[in-house]
Amino acid sequence: MSALFSFLSAVFMIAVFVLYFKQVHNSDSTPNPATWLVWIIVMSINTATYYFVSDGKLLSIVTPLVTIIGMVVIMVYATKVGRMGKIGRVDTVCFILAIVVGIFWQISKDSLISNLMMQVVFMISYIPTIVGLARGRLKEKALAWNMAVASYFFLILSILSGERWTMAELIYPTINGLIGNGSIPLILWWKKMKGGKNAKH
């Protein structure tokens, strides 16, 4: 069952990036350049540390690897066609924090602490996108983000259905996967509700 859930997680994530690529192509989404660069760097470090946190389980990093590849492809395309948003201060802070955590990991060799620190960077990195959506500087659609949540939900099921697992393994897919990705559909729903209430007055 663990392998099946891991497969479903990866399939959902592939579908997410196919859909998101289409949204960028149609100008329905405007990725934040620094945020996405931070995500690529953070996800790369996170995947490496998460691999050790999960005791070298290859199934646990299939979805993160698919995510990294998808983000690189979309960022390169969006940059090439001029569909990226503007860089903000929080993005710069996240970038610096990611580098600091990466250096800490190399010096301390403590994968668990480094991975936990990376989750904090992940949560901060969503702020520019949330603020950009709230202020109308960025555009997004909820479907791709909801599918990403579903992908990480299957990753969590994959972990839980394995022979042995630790609470540390659940932190990344819960914080970044469910809470982080789930915050985007929530802000879009909030904007829609707010717009509906304003229209009534």
Secondary structure as GFF3:
##gff-version 3
##sequence-region A 1 201
A	DSSP	alpha_helix	2	25	.	.	.	ID=ss1
A	DSSP	alpha_helix	33	53	.	.	.	ID=ss2
A	DSSP	three_ten_helix	58	61	.	.	.	ID=ss3
A	DSSP	alpha_helix	62	80	.	.	.	ID=ss4
A	DSSP	alpha_helix	89	108	.	.	.	ID=ss5
A	DSSP	alpha_helix	111	125	.	.	.	ID=ss6
A	DSSP	alpha_helix	127	134	.	.	.	ID=ss7
A	DSSP	alpha_helix	142	160	.	.	.	ID=ss8
A	DSSP	alpha_helix	167	172	.	.	.	ID=ss9
A	DSSP	pi_helix	173	180	.	.	.	ID=ss10
A	DSSP	alpha_helix	181	200	.	.	.	ID=ss11
###
